[in-house]
Amino acid sequence: MSLPLRFAALLAPLLAAACAAPIATSGPQGGAAPVEVGIVAINDFHGAIEPPRQSVFVPGKGSEPDAVPAGGAAWLASAIDSLRARHPNHVTVSAGDLVGASQFASSLYLDEPAVGVMNRIGLEFNAVGNHEFDRGRAELLRLQNGGCEQTTLNKPCQLEQFAGARFPFLASNTLTEDGSPLFAATGMKSFGKGARKVTVGFVGATLQGTGSLALPANIKGLTFGDEATAINAAVDRLKQSGADAVVVLIHQGGKTTGAPDPQGCEGLNGAILPIIDRLDPRVDVVVSGHTHWSYICERTVPGRSGPLLLTSAGVYGELVTDITLRIDPVRHAVIDHAARNVIVQSETYVASRGPVPNNPDFPAFAPRADVASYVARYVDASKAYSARVVGHLAGTVSRPGGDGSRNGGTMGNLIADAQLAATAGAGAQIALTNPFGIRAPATLIPGPGGAITFGQIYQVQPFSNQLVTQSFTGAELKAILEQGFDDDAPFQALTPSAGFSYSYDLSRPVGSRVVQMTYQGKPVDPAATYRVTAVNFLTQGGDSFTLFTRGRDAVTGGIDVVATEAWLSATAPRAVPAENRTIDLTPPDKR
């Protein structure tokens, strides 16, 4: 097949330009040539077995960035194969959220197809992310070990006898009740023989905040320790076991500023920075995730003689990171490294703004036949569920700004309105939804006649959370909204239902950023009681909204996606709820 050669020819000059500064200025000692190892890395796949109908944005020839349609497991398989062809010594890894918050055809079947896809692609190590716990510990262990024991409401093994992941999950900082690890902390892979043998060690870790991002029932008995402490302890063990290079796979990350650029690192910020600043200087590479952001960074870290390489491949298999390590087999050390994010350009699609064509400046991969056939089996089986029309919309609704946005937009408005209507019998006056709970593609584009299918609404609400209505005073409600803007991530503006609105100013001190709240056109009374609906993820303190747990007179209702279906089916077509219910008063220079 000519694709890998074409790809290599296009990428070679770019890789040369992207090479990192050497970790050690001197070459290999004793006359031994360095051994080159390629690490092929992904993160935040989220069961995206089909093309996600999204783009990777790159610096454009004009003032606006260019869009490149990307993703889909069969195309990802070909992209990874092409990178492996460049590296006789290679290993393929993931930095977590391989499953959970997944596409319909994967989620419906408990993410068995996501694991099946990765078995076929040849994934070798996966660090556990927070979404691996979406269905609880027992189901996560089943994904690792295989079997058909039913641990959730959905029946497993509907299309195949599920054999489990052929790759290990790694979790150095996830401990069970007796202090033992839930999964192994580390893994190793060796290349070459004799004096030319080199070994790469891998440490997996999830973010310490996983406890606030998962339902308490799903992580009962588990603790998530300090990331750097657990990683550093594992580095010692790896080095004692003969690791020449150490690579951290961590489900925590950062974000950059400036124009979109998968190779960029401008203004890197986020929770990953204080972690890597505390890492053992013997760590050579950190493959990160969680934020759904792409970057290639060289980080100056205390105690290191050269920069630490930090990477992230965005989300949904739209990118794959090609990392090259040159290892001195005599000194047992990495002497230099290079990395670049490769766009998994796949099929064209039509977005709300119009058609998104292929970009000739980047390789276009062909879908790998075996993976495409496997995915098609699950997609075809899911169509009986996903193709059912559930209602009609008068226009497109979306969460603007994608994963980086703290606002719910018209998509959030619609979800909140649906949840308010579904819980009217519990006395609900206000419903609040969290923007980060709105998943890709975070957009509903009506089909012919305004039709919306179940598959579409399930994609944006894949968690099957229950609705809970509770009582709060106006003062308590304000305190809940303030938690969206405090220093305890994630940072987001809860989207309210119609009739309620609020304004905020991020230039004000934490705790006083919510400036005004109105309900039915009148200021919210701090002493009055209001009935407020949210999903059980929030009411149990998810996304760091711990004050939701203090609600009174709780009434548990139906499932979130069912509420959305009922709302859409009640009126044909349902109007787009376009009003701005969260008003940002922050001065432009403070945003």
N, C-alpha and C positions, 0 to 999 in steps of 0.2 A: 504494500500500500504506500502511495507516495506522500500521504499527509504528514507523517513524522518528519520526513526530510525537508518538506516545504516549511514546516513549523520551525525546525531547527535552524534553517537558513534565515528565517525572518527574525528569530529570537536572539541569535548569536550576538549581533552588535549591541542589542539592548542589554543583554546580560553583561557584556563587557563594561557598558556604561554604568550598570547598577552594582558592580562589585564593591563589596565593603572594604573598608580599610583593614589591613592585615592585623590579626590579633598579636602576632609576633613578627618583628621585622626581619629576624634571621630565618634562613631556610632550614630544611630538615638536616639533622646531624648524622654523622657516620656514613654519609654517602648514599643513604636509602632515599629513594624517591617518595614523595608523599602519596598517600592513598586517598583517592577522591570518592566521596560518598554523597549520593543524592537523597535528599529527604523531600518527599512529596506530601504536602500538608493541606488539609481542609479544616474547616470548623463550622459549626452551626448549620449542618445540613438539614435538620428539621424534617426529615422524611420527604424531601422534595424530589420524589422519584420522577415526576413529570417536569417539563420546562415550566418555571414559575411565572412566565409571562412578565418578566421584569428585565431591566437593563443594568449593565455596568456603565457608569458615566466616567468618561475620560476627558482630558484636556482637548478642546476642539480647536479647529483652525481659525475660528472666529472668536467672538466674545462669549459664546455659550458652549457648554460641554457637549460632546458627542455621546450618543447612546449606542450601546452594543448589546443586542439581545443575547441572553446567556442563561445557562443552567439546563438541568435535565440529566438524570442519572446515566442514560446511554451516551450522551455527549461528554459527560464528566469522565466516564470510563475511557473513552478515546483520548481525551486530553491527558489523563494520567498515564495511559499506555505510551503516548508520545514522549512524555517526560522521562519515563523509565527507560525508553530506548536511548536516551542521551546519557544515562547513568548505569553502567554495568553493575555497580554496587548501589542498591537503592532500598528504601524502606518507605512505606506509606502510612501516614498517621492522621489522627483527628484530635482536635482540642475541644470536644464535647458538644452537647446538644445535637447529637447525631439523630436522635428521635425526640418525639414530643412536639406539640404545636405544629403538627405535620399536615401535609396535604391530605385531602379526603381519602384518596385511594390507599394511602399508607395508614392513616389513623383509624379508618374503619376496621382494618385488620390488625390492630394493635401494634403497628409498626413492624410486623414481621417482614413485609416487603422491603422496608428500609434496611433492615439487617441483611436480608437476602441479597439486595443490591450490593451492599458493601462486601459481603462474602465473595461475590462474583468479581467485583473490582479488585479485591485483594488487599483490603485494609488490614493493617497489622497491629495497630494499637489505637485505642480510643480513650481519652481522658473523660471521666464522667462530668457532665454539666448539670445545671439545675433542672433542665427539662427531662433528663433521664428519670427523674423521680415523679413525673406527672401522674403515673398510675400506681405509684407505691413501690416499696422495696421488693415485695414478692414478685411483682411483674417485671421489675428490672432484672432480678436474678434469673427469671425465666428467659428473658431476652439473651442473657449471657449463656445460660446452660442448656436451653432448649426444653422441649416438652410441651404438653397440651393441657396442663393443669389450669383450670379457670380461676383467675385471681381478680377479675373485674366483671363488670356487667356484660361486656362483650365476650363472645365465645371465641377462643383461640383456634388455630389450626383449621380454619374454614376451607382453605384452598390447598394446603400442603401440610405434611407432618413436619412441624417446625423443629429444626435441629439446633437452633441457637447460633450465636455469633462464633465464627471461626477465628476471631481475634479477641484478645483480652481487654476488658475494661480496667482502667487504672485510676486509683483514687487514694492518694497518699494521706489526705486530710479528712477522710470520711470514716468515722469509727462507729462500731456497734455498741450495744449496751455494756458489754464486758471490756470495752477498750480495744478490741481487735479490729483490724481493718475490714471493711465491707468487701473490698476488692484489693488486689495486689497494688502496692505503691509504685512499683517499677517494672520495667521490662528491658531486655537487652537483645541486640542483634550484632553478630560478628560477620566480618568480610575478610576474604583472603586466608592464607595459610602461613604457618611458620613465622619468620621474621617480618613478613608483610601483613600479618593478621592485625586488624583493628576492630575495636568493639565500640558501638554507640549505645549508651544507656539512656533510657527514657523515664521521666518522672511525670505522673499524672496528678492533677489537683483540680478540684472545683472551687468556686468562689466561696469564701467563708459565709457570705450572706445567703447561701442556698436555703437556710432555715426560714428566711422571710419571704422566699420566692416560691415555696411549695406549700401545698396544703399540709397542716400539722399532722393529720392522720396518715399521710403518705410517707412521712419521715419520722414517725414515732420511734423513739429509741436510738436514733442516729444523731451524731454530733459532727459538726463541720469545723475543723480546727483552723488555726492561723496558717495561711498558705505558705508563707516564707519559712516558717519554723518546720513544717512538715517536709517541704521540698529540700531544705538544707540537710535535714537528717537523712533523707533518701540519697542525696548526693554523696554523702560519706559512704554509705553502703555500696553504691554503684562503683565508686572509685576503688574501694577495697576489693570489689569483685572483678576489677580489671577494665573498667570502662575508660576508653581513651577520650571520648567526647561525651558530654552530657547535654541532653535536650529536654527542656521542660514543656510539657503539654498542659496548659492551664486554661480553665474556662473562666477567665476574667480578662478584661481588655481596656482599651481606651478609644478615643476619637481624635481626629485631626481637625484642623480648621482650614479655611481657604477653599479653593476650587477643588472639585472632586478629582482624585488622582489615586488609582490603586497602588501606585509605587511611592506615594508621598508620605511625609511624616511631619508636615508643617503644623506647629502648634499642638503637638500630641499632648493630651491630657486624659485624666481618668484614673480609676482605681488600680489599674495595673502598675502605675509608676511607683508608689510607695512599696509595692511588693517586690518589684525587680531591684529596687535600690537596696533591698536587704538580702538579696540572694548571695549565696556562696559564689565567690569569684570564679570557681571552677565550672560554673554553668556557662555553656557556649552559645546556646540558642534558646529563645523562649517563643513558642508557638502559642498564640493567644486566641481568644474568642469572646463570646457573650454579647459584645456591643453591636455586632453585625456590621462592623466597620472594617475597611481594608486599609492596610498600611505596611510599609517596609521601613523599619527604623534602626538606626545605630544609636544606642543609648550609652552615654558615659556613666559608669557605675563606680562608686567608691571601692577601692581595693583592686580594680582591674587594670591590667597593663594595656588593654585595648577595648574597643567598644563592644557592648553586648548586642547581638542581633535579635530584634523583636519583630514578629510578623503576625499578620492576620489576613485571612482570605475572605473577609466579608461574610456572606450568608448564602444558603440554598444551593451550594455547589456552583455558583456563578463564576467563582474564581478558584484557582488552585495555586498554592505557593510552591515554587521550585527553589529549593535551598541546596546549595553546594557547599560541602565541607571538605577541606584538604587537611588530612591528618598525618602527622609525623609518626610513623610506627616505632621510631627509636625513642623519642621523648614522650610518646603516648599523649600527644597534645594536638589540638587544632591550631594550624598555623595561619589559615585565612578562611574566609567564607564569602558567599555571595547569595543573593536572593532576589526573586522577582515574582510578582503576582501575574499569573497567566489567565486571561479571560477565556472562559469556556463558552465561546460563541456557538450558539445553537440555531434554532429555527426562528424565523421572523414571526411577529405577532402584531395585533392591532391593540394599541393602548387607548386610553380615553382621549389623548391628544392626537391620535391618528396612527397610521402604520409605522412600525419600527423595523426598517430593513437591516439586512446584514451590512457590516462595516468592512469594506475591502482592506482597511489598514491592519486588520487582525485576522489570524487564521480562523477559518470556519471548520469546525470539527464535524465529522460524520458520526451518527449514532452507532454505537457498537451493537451488533445484531443480537447477541445472546442476552445482553442487558435490556435492550429494547423489547425483545420478546417476553422476557420475564415481567417487565413493568406492564406491558400491554395486557397480560393475563389478569393482573389485579385491577387495572383501570377498567377493563371490560366488565369484570365481575361487579365493580362498584357502580356501574352506570344505572343499574336498576334503582339505586338509591339516589345517586347524584343528579340524574337528569330530570327528576320530578319537578315540575313547575310549582312553586309555593306562593307566588304572588307577582305583582307587577309594580314597577317604579316609573315615575314620570321623567326620570333623568338619572344621571350617574351620581352616586354618593361615594366619598372617599375620605381617607385620613391623609391629609396633605403632608408632604415632607418625608414620607416613608418612615423607616425605623428611627431616624434621628429626630423626629418631631415629638414635642411634648404635648401636642394637642390632638384631639379626636376628630375634629372637622365634622363634616356632614355625616360621615359614617358613625362617629361617636354619638351624634345627635339622634340618629335613627335607632341605634341600639338602646340608648337611654329611654327614648320614647316608648319603645317596645316593652322594656322592662317595667316602666311605670304602668302601662296599660295592663300588663300581665299580673300585677300585684295590687291592683285597685281594691280587690276584695280584702286585702290585709291593711287597708287604710293608707296606702302609699300616696304621698304628696310630691315626693322628689325621688328621682333615680339618678345614680351616679355610676359612670363606667370609666374604667382606667384605659387610657389610650394604648398602653403597652400590652393590653390584653387583646387588642385588635390585630390580627395576624395577617400575613401576606396572603393575597395581594392587597388587602386593606381597601379594596374598591369593589363596588358592585356596578357592573356595566350591564344595563338591561339588554336582553336579546330582542328578537322580533316581537312587536306589540308591547314592549316593556317587560317581558317575562324575566323573572329571576328564579333560578333553580335552587334546590336544596344544597347541591354541591357548592354553589357560590357562597351561600350564607355560612355553610359549615367551614369553609376555608378561612373566613374571617373570625369565626367563633368555634374553634375546634376542641375546647376544653370540656364541654358539657358541664359547666358549673351550675349550681343551684342558686336561685334567687332568694335572698333573705331580706325581710323588711323589719326595721327596728326603729325605736324612738330615740331622738337626740334633741337636746335644746339647741337653739340657734347658736349659742356660744360654742357648744360641742361640735356643731356642724362646721363652724369656721375653723376650729382647731384641726379637724380632719382635713379640710382643704389646704390648710397651711402645711401639713405634712408632705404634700406634693411638691413644696418649694423649699424644704429644709435641706440640711446638709447630709441627710441619710438617703442615698440613692434608692430607687431611680427617681429622676426629676420629671414630674409630669403634672399636667392640669387635668383633674378629674372632669369629665364631660357630663353636664347635667341634662336632665329632661326639660322639655318645654315648660315655661312658666317660672323657671329658676335661672338666674344668671349671677355672675360675680366678676369682679375686676381684681387684678393683682398688679403689683409693682415690685419687680425683682431688685430694684435699687434700695428698697427698704430693708431693715434688719430681719433676720429669720424670726418667724413667729408673728410678724406684723405685716406680711406681704399681701395678704388678702385685704383689699381696701374697702370693698363694698359688696354686699349680697342683697339680692332682691328676690322676692317670691310673689308671684301674681301682681307684679308692678309696685310692690311696697317693700320697704326695707325689712330685712329679716330681724325679728325680735330676739335678742340674745336669751331672754328668759322663757320664750314660748317653746312648746314641744312640736317637733315635726317628725312625720313618719318617712323614713328614708330607705330606699331599696338599693342593694348592691349584690354582686355575686359573692358566694361563700368564700372564694379566694380572698377577697378584700375583707369580708367581715371576720375572717380568721387572722387578719393582720398581714396579708400578702402585700408585696411591693412596698413594705415598710409603713403601711397605713395602720399602725398598731392601735390607734384610737377607735377604729371600727369595732374592736373587740369589746368596747364598753357600752354597746347599745343595749337597750332594754326592750322587753316585750317582743322578742323576736318571733316572727312567723316565717317558716320556710315554705317557699313556693316551688315552681317548676324549673325547667332547664332553660338556660339562656338562649340557646339556638331555637328552641321550640317557641319561646316568646317572640323572637324575631319573625319566625314563620307566621305565627298568628297575626302579628301586626301587619305584615305585608299582605296577607290574604284577606284582611278585613275590608280594605278599600282598594278599588282598582281604577286607575293606578294610585299608589301611595305617592303623595307629593314629597319632593326633596326638602328635608328640614334644614334650610340654608342659613338660618339666623346665627349670628355669632353670640354664643352664650358664655364664653370665657374671654374676657376683654383684657388684653395686655397693655397696661399703662406704663411699662418700663421705658425710660428714655432710650433711644436707639443706641447710644454709646454704652449702655449698661446691659444690653441683651446678650 
